[in-house]
Amino acid sequence: MTTAVPLPPRTLAALAVTGVVGLLIFLWPLALTVPTTDVAHIPVVLGVVLLLVLTVLLVAISDGGIDVKAVALLGLLSAVGAVLRPLAAGTAGIETVFLPLVLGGRVLGPGFGFVLGSTTLFASALLTGGVGPWLPYQMLAASWLAMGAGLLPRRVRGRREIALLVGYGVLASFAYGLAMNFSFWPFQLGLGTELSFVPGGGLGENLHRFVLYSLATSLVWEIGRATTTALGIVVVGRPVLATLRRGAVRAGFAPPPDVRVDRPADLSG
């Protein structure tokens, strides 16, 4: 298995805690039961908390063993993603930045993918001036997306692998959009509309409003993002995967393709 960033038990535990905290931070509008209209400060507070959690996790991953070669490859792919993102500018949901995230996570493993998602979105925010309370949410959502690509079945290759990545890219694109909707839905429309968040409302009521909001405001963007990601994987998936795998072999993250790793080599002769 190719893995540029190992995940020892302590790092896995930190990753699990980050996942739980992240889900709670994204889904707080569905869990809030205390009626209040003073929610303007919430995204800033939660963004700071999420950024701190991400920082702790990234430090834990680095302590687990990110070597110089992995850092160099991480910097290269993060730079590629940061450059690709403003080229599309998110017009009609077109998000070319998901290509290096999905393909990089697929080849280099879930640990590398998680770090790649955060560093790519952070670098692109610095490049485009997109730093704000929404950035930690984008970083975590992108990290989950790239990490998920690294958790896909490893033995699938060829056309089946491209089909697998296309399907994952489509689902991940919609999941990313829905996650980001949760980060600003309670503050975008204000109160009093059928699509707006109701502080203290029941789970069913707010979930219904969220679904209507997503269908009315972001469905076109999710379709555009999913289509762009799928087409990009079909067009450049094979050569990029091959290039990344050659780089992983040269960096020592994976054995050469003709080397068997399921049993030790016979040294008797």
N, C-alpha and C positions, 0 to 999 in steps of 0.2 A: 504493500500500500504506500502510495506517495504521501508524505507528510513533511512539509517544510517547518511546521511549528508543532512540536509534540505537546500533548495534553496530559500531564501527570495528574494523579488523583486530586491534589489540592486545587489545581487549576480547573479541573472538571467541576469541583464543588463550587468554586467561584463563578464558573460559567452558569451553573444551575441556579445559584442565588440571583445572578444578574437576570436570567430569564424570568424568574418569578417576579422580581422587582419591576422589571420592564413591563411585563403583562399588567401588573397592577397599575402602573403609571399610565399606560395607554388606555386601560379600560376603566379608569376611575369614574367617568361620567355614568357608567351603568351601575356602579356600586355606591354612589353618593346618595345617602338617604336623608341628610339634614337639609331642609329647605334653606337656600340662601341665594341671593343674587350677586353677592360679592365674590365672584369667581375670576376677576380679571388678573389677580396676582397668581393664580394657580399654575399657569403654564411656565412662568418664570421659576417658581419654587421647584416644580417637578423637573423642569429642565436642568436645574442646578444639581438636584439629587441624582438624576440619571447620568449626568456628566461625571459626577464623583464616582458613581458605581462603575461606569465604563473605565474610568482612569484606574481604579483598583484592579479591575479585571485585566486590563492591558498590562499593568505592571506584573500581575501574577503570571500572565502568559510569557512575558519577557524573562521572568525568573525561571520559567520552565525550560528555556533553552532556545532562544532565537539567535542563530549564529549570524555572522557577517553576510554570508551568501543569501540567507533568507531576508535579511534587512535590505540588501541591495535589490533583490527581486521584488520585495514589497514596495520599495520606493519607486521602482520602474512601473509596476502595474498601477500604483496609486496615481502616478503622474499621468499615465495614459488615460485613466478614468477621469481625472480632473480636467484634462484637456478635452475629452470627448463630451463631457456634460454640457458646457456652455455652447458647443457647436449646435446642439439641438435646441437648447434653451427651453426644453419642456413644451415646445409648441405642440398643441393637440395631443399631449401625452407622450410625445416622442422622447424616449430616454435611452440614448446610446450608452450611458454609463453602466447599464446593467450587464452589458456584454463581458467586459473584463471581470466583473464580479462573479458572474455565473461560471465562466470558463476558468478563471483563476482558482476559484474555490473548488471546482470539479477536479482539477489536476493536482492541486497542492494541498488539499485536505481541509477539514472543517476548522481547525485552529487558525491556519493561515487565512482562510476565507473570512473568519470573524474579524481578524485584525484588518484585513484588506478593506472590508466594508466601512469600518470606522475611519481609517486613514484616508480613503478615497473621498468620502463625503466631506471630511474636514478640509482636505486640500482643495477640493472644488469650491467649498464655501469661501475660503480665503482668496481664491483666484477670482471669484465672481462677486465678492462682497456680500455673500449670502449668510453671514454670521448673525444669528439671532436665537431667540428661545426655542425655535423649532429645530435647530441643528442637532442637539442630542437625540431627538426623536428620529431624525433622518439617519444619524449614524448607527443607532441601534437597529433600526429596521433594515438598513443595508447590510449590517453585520449578520443578522439572522438570515437574510437572503443568500449571501455568499456562503455562509456556514452550511446552510441546507443543501447547496449544490455539492459540497464536500461530503455529505452524508448519503448521497445517492449510491445505489449498488455499484461496486467498483469493477466488476467483471464484464459489464456491458461495454461493447466496443462497436465501431463501425456505424452503420446506418441506425442500428438500434440505440446507440448512445446519443446520436444527434436527435432522434425522435424523443428519447427520454429527456434530454436537456430542453428541447422545444416545449414539451408538456410542462416541465418544471418551471421554465421561464414564464410561461403564460400564467400558471397558478401563482407564482411568486410575484408577478407584476400586479395582479389584482390584490393579493394579500398586502403588498407594500402600500398600495393606494388606500386600502381600507384602514390600515394602521395609521397612516398619516392623517386620514380624515378624523380619526379619534383625537388627534393632537390639537386640532383647531376648531372642530365642529361646535363645541359649546360656546365659542366666543365670536363666531363669524356672523350669525344672523341676528343675534340679540334674542329677546324673549317675545312671545306673542304670535309666532307663526307655527304652522303645522309641521315644519321641518326643524324647528329649533329645539335645543336642549332644555329640559325642564328640571331645574334644581330640586332635588327631593322627590322627583317622579319615580314611579315604579320601574322595575327592570323591563317589563314588557312594553310599557309606554315609550321609554326612551330608546329602546332597541328598535321599535317600529319607526320612530321619528328618524333615527340614524339611517336605517335602510332607505327610507324615502329621500333623505338628504343625499345619500350617496348616489342613488339612482338619478336624482334630478341634477346634481351638480358635477359629479366626477366620473360617471360611467363612460363618457366619451374619452376622457383622459386615460382611464384604465385600459380601454380597448386599444387606444393608440400605443400605450406603453407595452402592452402584451404583444401587439402585432410587430412593433419595432424589434423587440427582443427576440421573438420567434424568427423573423426574417433574418436578423443579424446572425443568429446561431446557424441557420441553414446556409447562409452565404459564406461566412468566415469561420464557422465552428471547427471544421476539420483541420484546416491549416494552422489555426491558432492553438488548438489542442495539441497538435503534433509538435509545434514549436515549443510550447510550454513543457511538454513531456521531455523533449530533448534537453531543454534547460535544466529540468529537474534531475535528469540523469547526470549531466555534467557537474551539477552542484552537489551531487551525492545524496539527494533526497530520495532517490529511487534507483533500483538496480537496472542495468541494461535490459532491454526486452528479451534478449536471448539467454538470460541467466535465470535458472530455476531457483526459487527461494523457498519452496515447500519442503526441501530436505537438504541436509548439508552436502557439500561437494565431496566426492570420493577422492581422498588424498593418498590412498594406499599405493598408487602407482607413481 
